[in-house]
Amino acid sequence: MSEYTLLISTQTGLIPNICDNSIPNDLILYVDDFLYYDSIYYKTEVTLRDLCSINESKKIYLAFRTNSKKNKKRILIHKRGNTTITKDEYKKYVNIMKPDFYQDFETCQFEFSFKDIKVVDDLIKLDSNVKFVSSLFINDLVLEYKMLKIENNNLIICDIFDCKCCGDLNKGYLKHLKDMNEINCYYYLTKHNFNTVNLFLKNKFFILFIIL
């Protein structure tokens, strides 16, 4: 039995609201973010690691944003209009991008047990057979100025509260950042929520291990 692993869901290869490598988790990069109308991949060959300056210590997991299909093509989601990709095209770009792991074109599944987490309740009810989970839901919480807290082995969604897990912050500082619409508020909330989810998954695994 192995521990749960939280993979950081990125936006164009970047961790939302975080500009450094202070979060150690491996990364999910999305095909949709790199294959669009005027994509660099239509002009040159470059790996995702080099393009996004991703540290060698982090694994790259390549995924589709949705499992939508049109005939035999996968639909890629873009703000400026969706595009499609064939199986052969996908294989071609996977060979160029060189992710450590990538989803199967037909099934949109990895070769291991993975769950795309949409809401916090999905994480609380996580099946013991699932080993890897995504983190897009964390960004949604941050944009709503919400923080996570562990209570009685459950994850609770809270309004902003004082927390020391992301630095020695003065009382009321996070609330002040929110009221001032400071971008640093997103940074601290993102870091806090990742720390909390990582701890929750670690504790959840430990509890399951004891039960088994």
C-alpha atoms as an extended CHARMM CRD file, in Angstrom:
* protein
*
       212  EXT
         1         1  MET       CA              0.0000000000        0.0000000000        0.0000000000  PROA      1               0.0000000000
         2         2  SER       CA              1.4940000000        3.3650000000       -1.0560000000  PROA      2               0.0000000000
         3         3  GLU       CA              0.6870000000        6.8970000000        0.0790000000  PROA      3               0.0000000000
         4         4  TYR       CA             -1.6300000000        9.2690000000       -1.7390000000  PROA      4               0.0000000000
         5         5  THR       CA              0.1970000000       11.7650000000       -3.9450000000  PROA      5               0.0000000000
         6         6  LEU       CA             -1.0740000000       15.2600000000       -4.7340000000  PROA      6               0.0000000000
         7         7  LEU       CA             -0.0520000000       16.4570000000       -8.1990000000  PROA      7               0.0000000000
         8         8  ILE       CA             -0.0440000000       20.2040000000       -8.7930000000  PROA      8               0.0000000000
         9         9  SER       CA             -2.3820000000       21.1500000000      -11.6380000000  PROA      9               0.0000000000
        10        10  THR       CA             -0.6990000000       23.9290000000      -13.6000000000  PROA      10              0.0000000000
        11        11  GLN       CA             -1.8180000000       26.7180000000      -15.9130000000  PROA      11              0.0000000000
        12        12  THR       CA              0.4150000000       27.0200000000      -19.0040000000  PROA      12              0.0000000000
        13        13  GLY       CA              3.0080000000       25.0200000000      -17.1060000000  PROA      13              0.0000000000
        14        14  LEU       CA              3.0580000000       27.3140000000      -14.0640000000  PROA      14              0.0000000000
        15        15  ILE       CA              1.7810000000       26.7960000000      -10.5200000000  PROA      15              0.0000000000
        16        16  PRO       CA             -1.0780000000       29.2920000000      -10.0610000000  PROA      16              0.0000000000
        17        17  ASN       CA             -0.0490000000       32.1600000000       -7.7360000000  PROA      17              0.0000000000
        18        18  ILE       CA              3.3440000000       30.5970000000       -6.9270000000  PROA      18              0.0000000000
        19        19  CYS       CA              6.5180000000       31.8480000000       -8.6060000000  PROA      19              0.0000000000
        20        20  ASP       CA              9.0830000000       29.5750000000       -6.9530000000  PROA      20              0.0000000000
        21        21  ASN       CA              9.7570000000       25.9010000000       -6.2040000000  PROA      21              0.0000000000
        22        22  SER       CA              8.6810000000       26.1030000000       -2.5550000000  PROA      22              0.0000000000
        23        23  ILE       CA              6.0230000000       23.4140000000       -3.1260000000  PROA      23              0.0000000000
        24        24  PRO       CA              7.7830000000       20.0840000000       -3.7520000000  PROA      24              0.0000000000
        25        25  ASN       CA              4.9310000000       18.1910000000       -5.4530000000  PROA      25              0.0000000000
        26        26  ASP       CA              5.2140000000       16.9220000000       -9.0240000000  PROA      26              0.0000000000
        27        27  LEU       CA              3.2960000000       18.7260000000      -11.7870000000  PROA      27              0.0000000000
        28        28  ILE       CA              0.3770000000       18.0560000000      -14.1320000000  PROA      28              0.0000000000
        29        29  LEU       CA              0.7550000000       19.9470000000      -17.4070000000  PROA      29              0.0000000000
        30        30  TYR       CA             -2.1580000000       20.0460000000      -19.8330000000  PROA      30              0.0000000000
        31        31  VAL       CA             -1.9010000000       19.3750000000      -23.5730000000  PROA      31              0.0000000000
        32        32  ASP       CA             -4.5200000000       22.0920000000      -24.0970000000  PROA      32              0.0000000000
        33        33  ASP       CA             -2.1560000000       24.7620000000      -22.7240000000  PROA      33              0.0000000000
        34        34  PHE       CA              0.5260000000       24.0460000000      -25.3150000000  PROA      34              0.0000000000
        35        35  LEU       CA             -1.2300000000       23.0960000000      -28.5570000000  PROA      35              0.0000000000
        36        36  TYR       CA             -3.2560000000       26.0890000000      -29.7180000000  PROA      36              0.0000000000
        37        37  TYR       CA             -3.4870000000       28.1070000000      -32.9360000000  PROA      37              0.0000000000
        38        38  ASP       CA             -0.0740000000       29.8320000000      -32.8580000000  PROA      38              0.0000000000
        39        39  SER       CA              1.6780000000       27.3760000000      -30.5400000000  PROA      39              0.0000000000
        40        40  ILE       CA              5.4650000000       27.3050000000      -30.3510000000  PROA      40              0.0000000000
        41        41  TYR       CA              5.1820000000       23.5550000000      -31.0160000000  PROA      41              0.0000000000
        42        42  TYR       CA              4.1020000000       24.2980000000      -34.5810000000  PROA      42              0.0000000000
        43        43  LYS       CA              7.3890000000       26.1630000000      -35.1310000000  PROA      43              0.0000000000
        44        44  THR       CA             10.0940000000       24.3600000000      -33.1750000000  PROA      44              0.0000000000
        45        45  GLU       CA             10.8330000000       21.3270000000      -30.9910000000  PROA      45              0.0000000000
        46        46  VAL       CA             11.3630000000       21.8470000000      -27.2750000000  PROA      46              0.0000000000
        47        47  THR       CA             10.6760000000       19.6990000000      -24.2280000000  PROA      47              0.0000000000
        48        48  LEU       CA              8.1320000000       20.8070000000      -21.6500000000  PROA      48              0.0000000000
        49        49  ARG       CA             10.8620000000       20.8030000000      -19.0150000000  PROA      49              0.0000000000
        50        50  ASP       CA             12.9980000000       23.2510000000      -20.9920000000  PROA      50              0.0000000000
        51        51  LEU       CA             10.0840000000       25.3950000000      -22.1690000000  PROA      51              0.0000000000
        52        52  CYS       CA              8.6780000000       25.8440000000      -18.6540000000  PROA      52              0.0000000000
        53        53  SER       CA             12.0390000000       25.7690000000      -16.8030000000  PROA      53              0.0000000000
        54        54  ILE       CA             10.8920000000       22.8820000000      -14.6060000000  PROA      54              0.0000000000
        55        55  ASN       CA             13.4040000000       21.5570000000      -12.0970000000  PROA      55              0.0000000000
        56        56  GLU       CA             14.7550000000       18.0610000000      -12.7480000000  PROA      56              0.0000000000
        57        57  SER       CA             13.5580000000       17.0250000000       -9.2890000000  PROA      57              0.0000000000
        58        58  LYS       CA              9.9050000000       17.3260000000      -10.3790000000  PROA      58              0.0000000000
        59        59  LYS       CA              8.1040000000       14.7370000000      -12.5010000000  PROA      59              0.0000000000
        60        60  ILE       CA              5.9130000000       15.9700000000      -15.3650000000  PROA      60              0.0000000000
        61        61  TYR       CA              2.4910000000       14.3530000000      -15.9260000000  PROA      61              0.0000000000
        62        62  LEU       CA              0.8430000000       15.2960000000      -19.2360000000  PROA      62              0.0000000000
        63        63  ALA       CA             -2.9720000000       15.2660000000      -19.2770000000  PROA      63              0.0000000000
        64        64  PHE       CA             -6.0410000000       16.4350000000      -21.1870000000  PROA      64              0.0000000000
        65        65  ARG       CA             -8.2270000000       19.0600000000      -19.5060000000  PROA      65              0.0000000000
        66        66  THR       CA            -11.3620000000       17.0860000000      -20.4320000000  PROA      66              0.0000000000
        67        67  ASN       CA            -12.1240000000       13.6890000000      -21.9340000000  PROA      67              0.0000000000
        68        68  SER       CA            -14.2160000000       15.2690000000      -24.7160000000  PROA      68              0.0000000000
        69        69  LYS       CA            -14.0350000000       13.7430000000      -28.1910000000  PROA      69              0.0000000000
        70        70  LYS       CA            -15.2260000000       14.7380000000      -31.6520000000  PROA      70              0.0000000000
        71        71  ASN       CA            -15.3300000000       11.7370000000      -33.9590000000  PROA      71              0.0000000000
        72        72  LYS       CA            -11.8830000000       10.1700000000      -33.4170000000  PROA      72              0.0000000000
        73        73  LYS       CA            -10.2030000000       13.3900000000      -32.3140000000  PROA      73              0.0000000000
        74        74  ARG       CA             -9.6480000000       14.7680000000      -28.8170000000  PROA      74              0.0000000000
        75        75  ILE       CA            -10.9870000000       18.2530000000      -28.1330000000  PROA      75              0.0000000000
        76        76  LEU       CA             -8.4900000000       20.7110000000      -26.6470000000  PROA      76              0.0000000000
        77        77  ILE       CA             -9.9940000000       23.5450000000      -24.5970000000  PROA      77              0.0000000000
        78        78  HSD       CA             -8.8000000000       27.1260000000      -25.2530000000  PROA      78              0.0000000000
        79        79  LYS       CA            -10.1100000000       30.5810000000      -24.3640000000  PROA      79              0.0000000000
        80        80  ARG       CA             -9.7980000000       31.6850000000      -27.9910000000  PROA      80              0.0000000000
        81        81  GLY       CA            -11.6670000000       28.6910000000      -29.3760000000  PROA      81              0.0000000000
        82        82  ASN       CA            -11.2800000000       24.9470000000      -29.0550000000  PROA      82              0.0000000000
        83        83  THR       CA             -9.1430000000       22.8180000000      -31.3740000000  PROA      83              0.0000000000
        84        84  THR       CA             -8.8120000000       19.0730000000      -31.9710000000  PROA      84              0.0000000000
        85        85  ILE       CA             -5.9330000000       16.6220000000      -32.0990000000  PROA      85              0.0000000000
        86        86  THR       CA             -5.6230000000       13.1560000000      -33.6430000000  PROA      86              0.0000000000
        87        87  LYS       CA             -4.0130000000       10.1470000000      -32.0190000000  PROA      87              0.0000000000
        88        88  ASP       CA             -1.0080000000       10.3240000000      -34.3640000000  PROA      88              0.0000000000
        89        89  GLU       CA             -0.5580000000       14.0380000000      -33.6710000000  PROA      89              0.0000000000
        90        90  TYR       CA             -0.7140000000       13.3590000000      -29.9350000000  PROA      90              0.0000000000
        91        91  LYS       CA              1.9950000000       10.6920000000      -30.2050000000  PROA      91              0.0000000000
        92        92  LYS       CA              4.1500000000       13.0990000000      -32.2160000000  PROA      92              0.0000000000
        93        93  TYR       CA              3.9390000000       15.8830000000      -29.6390000000  PROA      93              0.0000000000
        94        94  VAL       CA              4.3760000000       13.5460000000      -26.6730000000  PROA      94              0.0000000000
        95        95  ASN       CA              7.6810000000       12.4630000000      -28.2200000000  PROA      95              0.0000000000
        96        96  ILE       CA              8.7000000000       16.1130000000      -28.5270000000  PROA      96              0.0000000000
        97        97  MET       CA              7.4320000000       17.2730000000      -25.1220000000  PROA      97              0.0000000000
        98        98  LYS       CA              8.9450000000       14.2700000000      -23.3110000000  PROA      98              0.0000000000
        99        99  PRO       CA              6.7830000000       14.1750000000      -20.1540000000  PROA      99              0.0000000000
       100       100  ASP       CA              7.6440000000       11.5600000000      -17.5370000000  PROA      100             0.0000000000
       101       101  PHE       CA              4.0810000000       10.2130000000      -17.7230000000  PROA      101             0.0000000000
       102       102  TYR       CA              1.1670000000       10.9310000000      -20.0480000000  PROA      102             0.0000000000
       103       103  GLN       CA             -2.4840000000        9.9750000000      -20.4470000000  PROA      103             0.0000000000
       104       104  ASP       CA             -3.6220000000        7.4140000000      -22.9820000000  PROA      104             0.0000000000
       105       105  PHE       CA             -5.2800000000        9.0570000000      -26.0020000000  PROA      105             0.0000000000
       106       106  GLU       CA             -8.2560000000        6.6840000000      -26.0840000000  PROA      106             0.0000000000
       107       107  THR       CA             -9.0670000000        6.5130000000      -22.3820000000  PROA      107             0.0000000000
       108       108  CYS       CA             -7.6700000000        9.7910000000      -21.0080000000  PROA      108             0.0000000000
       109       109  GLN       CA             -6.2200000000        7.7090000000      -18.1810000000  PROA      109             0.0000000000
       110       110  PHE       CA             -2.7420000000        7.3580000000      -16.7710000000  PROA      110             0.0000000000
       111       111  GLU       CA             -1.2210000000        3.9100000000      -16.3310000000  PROA      111             0.0000000000
       112       112  PHE       CA             -1.7900000000        4.2750000000      -12.5840000000  PROA      112             0.0000000000
       113       113  SER       CA             -4.8590000000        5.0430000000      -10.4510000000  PROA      113             0.0000000000
       114       114  PHE       CA             -5.6170000000        8.7770000000      -10.7340000000  PROA      114             0.0000000000
       115       115  LYS       CA             -8.5810000000       10.9750000000       -9.7750000000  PROA      115             0.0000000000
       116       116  ASP       CA             -9.2680000000       14.5050000000      -10.9440000000  PROA      116             0.0000000000
       117       117  ILE       CA            -10.5130000000       16.2730000000       -7.8060000000  PROA      117             0.0000000000
       118       118  LYS       CA            -13.3010000000       18.7750000000       -8.5380000000  PROA      118             0.0000000000
       119       119  VAL       CA            -14.4280000000       19.6660000000       -4.9990000000  PROA      119             0.0000000000
       120       120  VAL       CA            -13.0950000000       19.1090000000       -1.4810000000  PROA      120             0.0000000000
       121       121  ASP       CA            -15.7140000000       16.4290000000       -0.7960000000  PROA      121             0.0000000000
       122       122  ASP       CA            -14.0900000000       14.2750000000       -3.5080000000  PROA      122             0.0000000000
       123       123  LEU       CA            -10.8880000000       14.3420000000       -1.4970000000  PROA      123             0.0000000000
       124       124  ILE       CA            -12.5830000000       13.4680000000        1.7890000000  PROA      124             0.0000000000
       125       125  LYS       CA            -14.3040000000       10.4530000000        0.1720000000  PROA      125             0.0000000000
       126       126  LEU       CA            -11.1990000000        9.3780000000       -1.7310000000  PROA      126             0.0000000000
       127       127  ASP       CA            -11.0800000000        5.6630000000       -2.5050000000  PROA      127             0.0000000000
       128       128  SER       CA             -8.1300000000        3.7660000000       -1.0350000000  PROA      128             0.0000000000
       129       129  ASN       CA             -7.2930000000        2.4170000000       -4.5020000000  PROA      129             0.0000000000
       130       130  VAL       CA             -6.5910000000        5.9200000000       -5.8470000000  PROA      130             0.0000000000
       131       131  LYS       CA             -2.9520000000        6.9330000000       -5.4870000000  PROA      131             0.0000000000
       132       132  PHE       CA             -2.6440000000       10.2090000000       -7.4370000000  PROA      132             0.0000000000
       133       133  VAL       CA             -4.9700000000       13.2220000000       -7.3250000000  PROA      133             0.0000000000
       134       134  SER       CA             -5.1150000000       16.6140000000       -9.0710000000  PROA      134             0.0000000000
       135       135  SER       CA             -5.3080000000       20.0460000000       -7.4540000000  PROA      135             0.0000000000
       136       136  LEU       CA             -7.3030000000       22.4350000000       -9.6720000000  PROA      136             0.0000000000
       137       137  PHE       CA             -9.8600000000       22.7100000000       -6.8700000000  PROA      137             0.0000000000
       138       138  ILE       CA             -7.2510000000       24.4740000000       -4.7280000000  PROA      138             0.0000000000
       139       139  ASN       CA             -6.9940000000       27.3340000000       -7.2020000000  PROA      139             0.0000000000
       140       140  ASP       CA            -10.7940000000       27.6840000000       -7.1710000000  PROA      140             0.0000000000
       141       141  LEU       CA            -10.7210000000       27.9850000000       -3.3630000000  PROA      141             0.0000000000
       142       142  VAL       CA             -7.9510000000       30.5910000000       -3.4590000000  PROA      142             0.0000000000
       143       143  LEU       CA             -9.8520000000       32.7590000000       -5.9430000000  PROA      143             0.0000000000
       144       144  GLU       CA            -12.7510000000       32.7230000000       -3.4550000000  PROA      144             0.0000000000
       145       145  TYR       CA            -10.3680000000       33.6560000000       -0.5730000000  PROA      145             0.0000000000
       146       146  LYS       CA            -11.0210000000       30.3360000000        1.1740000000  PROA      146             0.0000000000
       147       147  MET       CA             -8.6230000000       28.4030000000        3.4200000000  PROA      147             0.0000000000
       148       148  LEU       CA             -8.6370000000       24.7260000000        4.3420000000  PROA      148             0.0000000000
       149       149  LYS       CA             -8.4240000000       23.3820000000        7.8740000000  PROA      149             0.0000000000
       150       150  ILE       CA             -8.2130000000       19.8030000000        9.1980000000  PROA      150             0.0000000000
       151       151  GLU       CA            -10.7740000000       18.9920000000       11.9010000000  PROA      151             0.0000000000
       152       152  ASN       CA            -11.5630000000       15.4640000000       13.1150000000  PROA      152             0.0000000000
       153       153  ASN       CA             -9.7700000000       13.9550000000       10.0950000000  PROA      153             0.0000000000
       154       154  ASN       CA            -11.9340000000       16.0130000000        7.7070000000  PROA      154             0.0000000000
       155       155  LEU       CA            -11.1120000000       18.9820000000        5.4950000000  PROA      155             0.0000000000
       156       156  ILE       CA            -13.0980000000       22.0900000000        6.3710000000  PROA      156             0.0000000000
       157       157  ILE       CA            -13.4390000000       25.1230000000        4.0780000000  PROA      157             0.0000000000
       158       158  CYS       CA            -13.0680000000       28.3540000000        6.0490000000  PROA      158             0.0000000000
       159       159  ASP       CA            -12.8700000000       32.0840000000        5.5210000000  PROA      159             0.0000000000
       160       160  ILE       CA             -9.4190000000       33.6230000000        5.9820000000  PROA      160             0.0000000000
       161       161  PHE       CA             -7.8790000000       32.9670000000        9.4070000000  PROA      161             0.0000000000
       162       162  ASP       CA             -4.4570000000       33.5370000000       10.9810000000  PROA      162             0.0000000000
       163       163  CYS       CA             -2.0210000000       30.7520000000       10.1490000000  PROA      163             0.0000000000
       164       164  LYS       CA              1.7050000000       30.2190000000       10.7290000000  PROA      164             0.0000000000
       165       165  CYS       CA              2.3150000000       27.4090000000        8.2370000000  PROA      165             0.0000000000
       166       166  CYS       CA              3.4580000000       29.7490000000        5.4530000000  PROA      166             0.0000000000
       167       167  GLY       CA              5.5570000000       32.1830000000        7.4480000000  PROA      167             0.0000000000
       168       168  ASP       CA              5.6560000000       34.2550000000       10.6240000000  PROA      168             0.0000000000
       169       169  LEU       CA              2.7510000000       36.5250000000        9.7290000000  PROA      169             0.0000000000
       170       170  ASN       CA              1.2900000000       39.1000000000       12.1020000000  PROA      170             0.0000000000
       171       171  LYS       CA             -2.2270000000       38.6060000000       13.4250000000  PROA      171             0.0000000000
       172       172  GLY       CA             -4.7800000000       39.8060000000       10.8840000000  PROA      172             0.0000000000
       173       173  TYR       CA             -2.1820000000       40.1730000000        8.1070000000  PROA      173             0.0000000000
       174       174  LEU       CA             -3.8610000000       37.7670000000        5.6680000000  PROA      174             0.0000000000
       175       175  LYS       CA             -7.2160000000       39.5090000000        6.1740000000  PROA      175             0.0000000000
       176       176  HSD       CA             -5.4690000000       42.8400000000        5.5520000000  PROA      176             0.0000000000
       177       177  LEU       CA             -3.9850000000       41.5300000000        2.2780000000  PROA      177             0.0000000000
       178       178  LYS       CA             -7.4430000000       40.3840000000        1.1640000000  PROA      178             0.0000000000
       179       179  ASP       CA             -9.0380000000       43.7330000000        1.9960000000  PROA      179             0.0000000000
       180       180  MET       CA             -6.2990000000       45.5330000000        0.0340000000  PROA      180             0.0000000000
       181       181  ASN       CA             -6.6690000000       43.1440000000       -2.9430000000  PROA      181             0.0000000000
       182       182  GLU       CA             -2.9570000000       42.3410000000       -2.6600000000  PROA      182             0.0000000000
       183       183  ILE       CA             -1.6950000000       39.5780000000       -4.9640000000  PROA      183             0.0000000000
       184       184  ASN       CA              0.4280000000       38.2470000000       -2.0810000000  PROA      184             0.0000000000
       185       185  CYS       CA             -2.8100000000       37.0860000000       -0.4640000000  PROA      185             0.0000000000
       186       186  TYR       CA             -3.2380000000       34.5360000000       -3.2670000000  PROA      186             0.0000000000
       187       187  TYR       CA              0.3400000000       33.3710000000       -2.7230000000  PROA      187             0.0000000000
       188       188  TYR       CA             -0.1430000000       32.7170000000        0.9930000000  PROA      188             0.0000000000
       189       189  LEU       CA             -3.5490000000       31.0770000000        0.5480000000  PROA      189             0.0000000000
       190       190  THR       CA             -2.2180000000       28.8040000000       -2.2140000000  PROA      190             0.0000000000
       191       191  LYS       CA              0.7530000000       27.7530000000       -0.1280000000  PROA      191             0.0000000000
       192       192  HSD       CA             -1.4100000000       27.1740000000        2.9490000000  PROA      192             0.0000000000
       193       193  ASN       CA             -3.9800000000       25.0780000000        1.0790000000  PROA      193             0.0000000000
       194       194  PHE       CA             -1.3050000000       22.9140000000       -0.5550000000  PROA      194             0.0000000000
       195       195  ASN       CA              0.3620000000       22.3570000000        2.8240000000  PROA      195             0.0000000000
       196       196  THR       CA             -2.9940000000       21.4420000000        4.3770000000  PROA      196             0.0000000000
       197       197  VAL       CA             -4.0110000000       19.0160000000        1.6080000000  PROA      197             0.0000000000
       198       198  ASN       CA             -0.6000000000       17.3250000000        1.6790000000  PROA      198             0.0000000000
       199       199  LEU       CA             -0.9450000000       16.8570000000        5.4430000000  PROA      199             0.0000000000
       200       200  PHE       CA             -4.5440000000       15.6380000000        5.0960000000  PROA      200             0.0000000000
       201       201  LEU       CA             -3.5540000000       13.0110000000        2.5090000000  PROA      201             0.0000000000
       202       202  LYS       CA             -0.6470000000       11.8770000000        4.6590000000  PROA      202             0.0000000000
       203       203  ASN       CA             -2.9320000000       11.4960000000        7.6940000000  PROA      203             0.0000000000
       204       204  LYS       CA             -5.6420000000        9.7990000000        5.6050000000  PROA      204             0.0000000000
       205       205  PHE       CA             -3.1420000000        7.2120000000        4.3840000000  PROA      205             0.0000000000
       206       206  PHE       CA             -1.8940000000        6.6310000000        7.9390000000  PROA      206             0.0000000000
       207       207  ILE       CA             -5.4540000000        6.0690000000        9.2200000000  PROA      207             0.0000000000
       208       208  LEU       CA             -6.2290000000        3.6290000000        6.3780000000  PROA      208             0.0000000000
       209       209  PHE       CA             -2.9600000000        1.8230000000        7.0390000000  PROA      209             0.0000000000
       210       210  ILE       CA             -3.8510000000        1.3710000000       10.7300000000  PROA      210             0.0000000000
       211       211  ILE       CA             -7.3710000000        0.1400000000        9.8450000000  PROA      211             0.0000000000
       212       212  LEU       CA             -6.0300000000       -2.3860000000        7.3470000000  PROA      212             0.0000000000
